[in-house]
Amino acid sequence: MGRAFQLVSWVSAAVLLVGVPITPARADDPEIVMPLTLTLTSSAEQVTADGSVSLVAEVDSPIEDAQAPLEIRDLTLGGALLASCSTGTSCDGSVSFYSGPAHVYKASLRGLSSAPVRVSVAPWSVSLQMEGDELAGGDWAIVRATTNQHVSAGGPYRIYIRDVTTGVVAATCGTGSPQRACMVSGQVPSGGLSE
C-alpha cells in the first residue's frame, strides 16, 4: 500500500486545521481502469517527399480511466514525443521526413505498450523521355523528366536535366508549385542525336 500524506488547509484570520489522509494512486487501485489492448497503426509504410503518414494509437477503454496520458513516441529520435492524449480511446499524430533511415514509433499508456510501427522514406524514381520519334539536325526537341513524387519550393528536392555531352544542366525544376515533371527544349545539333 502506498504511503499516506496529510493535507492541511486554513482560512484567512481564523486558522482551521483540517487533516485529510491522501493515498497516492497505484496501478492496482480500483479507481484506475487499465485498458487490455493498445494498438498503433499507420496510414502508410512509406512517406513521400510531399506527404505525411498518420499514426493512430487506440485502446479498448477510455484513456482518462487509466489516469495517465496515451503517448506516441519516435524511438528513432530517442523517444521524442509525437502525441499525447488524456481523453477518449484514441490518439493520433502525423509524421513527415525527407531522408535518412526508417523511423520506429511506439505507443504507451502506464506500462502497456503497442507493437512498434516502422515508417520509411519512399524511394525515388525518375524517367526521361523525348517527344518525337525521329529528329533530324536543326529540329527542336522537347525532353521531359518525370518523377514518382512531387518536388516543390521549401522541400529539399529538385529535378535536374543535364546534357551529358556538354555537362551543362539544361533545366532545374522544383522551386515553384508542387510538380512531378520538368521539361527542356533545344535544337538538335546538325550531326543529329547520339545515344
N, C-alpha and C positions, 0 to 999 in steps of 0.2 A: 504494500500500500504506500502511496506517496506521502511525503512529508506535509503536515498541515501548516498553514500560515494563518496569522491573525491580523485582521484589518482593524484600524482604529479611525473613527471619524469624529468631528466636532462641529459645533455650530457657534459661530460668532463669539459673543462675550460669555455666554453660558456654555461651559465646556461639558459636553456629554460624551462620555466614552462608551462605545459600543463594541464589544468583541464578537466577531463573526468568524468561525473557523472556515477556511477555504482549502480545499484539496485540489492540487493541480490535476488536469485531465490526463488520463492514461489510455493507452490503446485498448485495454480491456474494460474501460469504463462503459456502462450500459448506455450512456448518452451518446457515445461515439459509434456510429454505424459505418463499418468499413465495407466498401464495395467488394464483390467477389471477383469481378473481372475488370481488366483495364486493357484496352486495345489502342494501338496507334496505327493509323493508315495514312497513305499519301495519295494525292490525286495523280501522280506520275512517278516513275522511277528515274526520269531524267529531266533536267531543267534546261530550257533553251535560252539563248542569249537575250531574247526579248520577252521572256516569260518568267513565270514563277510556279512553284509547286505548293499546294495547300497540304498541311498536316492537320489531322483531326484525332484527338485523344477522346475516348469515350469510356464511361464507367456505367455500371448497372444500377447504381443508386445515387441520389443527389450528393454532389460534392460537399455541400455545406454540412451534411450529416457526419462526414469524416473529420470536420473541424480542422481542415488543413487544405491548402490550395493544390489543385491539379496542375502540374507543371510539365512543359515540353522543353527539353534541353538539347543543344547541339554538342554531342560528345566530341566531335572533331575539333571544336573550338574550346576545348577544356571545360565543357559543361555549361556554356553560355546559355542563359535563359532566353528562350524564344517566346514563350507564352505562359501566363499564369492565370488561373481562373478559380473563383471561390464559390460560384453558384452554378446550378444546372447539372447536366450529366455529360457535357462535352466541353472541350476546349480546343481552339484552333489557332493556327498561325500560318504564315506564308513565308517561303524562303526563295531567294534567288541569288545565284553567284555565277561568275563567268569563267572561272578557271580553277585548276587545282584538283586535288583528289576528291573522291566522293565524300559526302558528309553523312554522319550517322546520328540519328535522332532517337531519343527515348523519352517516354512519358512516365511520370511517377506521382504517387499520392500516398503519403505516410509510409512507407516500406514496400508498397505494392508497385511493381514496375511492369511496363509493357515490353514486348519483344522489340528489338531495335529495328529501325526503318532506315534504309540506305537510299540516298539521292545523289546521282552523279551528273556531270555536265554532259549534255547531248553532243555527240560527235558532229563535226562539220563535214559537209561535202560541197564541192563546187564543180560545175560543169561549164565548159567553154564551147560556144557554138558560133559559127559564122553563117550569116544569112546569104543565101545564094549558093548554087552548086558549082558552077563553072565561072570563074572570073579571070578576065584577061588583064594584061598590063594596062593601066590607066583607068580601069573600072574602080568604082567606090565600093568598099566592103564595110559591113557592119558586123562587129564582133560583140557577142553578149555573154557575160559571165553570170551564172545563176547559182545561188546558194540554197541550202535547205532551211536556213534560219534568217530572220531579219537582222539587218545591221542598221544602226541609226545614231544620230548625234547623241552624245552623252554616254554611249556604250564604248567598250574597248575595241570593237572590231570594225574593220573596213574591208571593202572588196577592191583589189588591185588587179589591173590588166597590164601585163608587161610584155613588151615586144622583145622576144628572146634573141632576135637577130641584132638589135641595136642596144639592148639592155635598158631601154628607156621605159619608164612607167607611163603608159599611154592614157590610163584613166584611174581615178580613185573615187570610190563611191561609199556612201555611208555617213556623210556629215550632215545630211538633212533629215527628212522624214523617214520613218522605217521603210526599208526596201530589201528586196531579195535579189535584185538584178542590177547589173552595171553594163553600160554599152559604150563603145567607142567606134568611130568611123574613120576611115582613112583610105587613101588612094593606093591601089595595088601597084607595086613597082613595075617598071616596064618589062622586067625579066619574068614576071608572074610570081606566084606564091610558091614557097618551098615548104616542105613538111618538116 
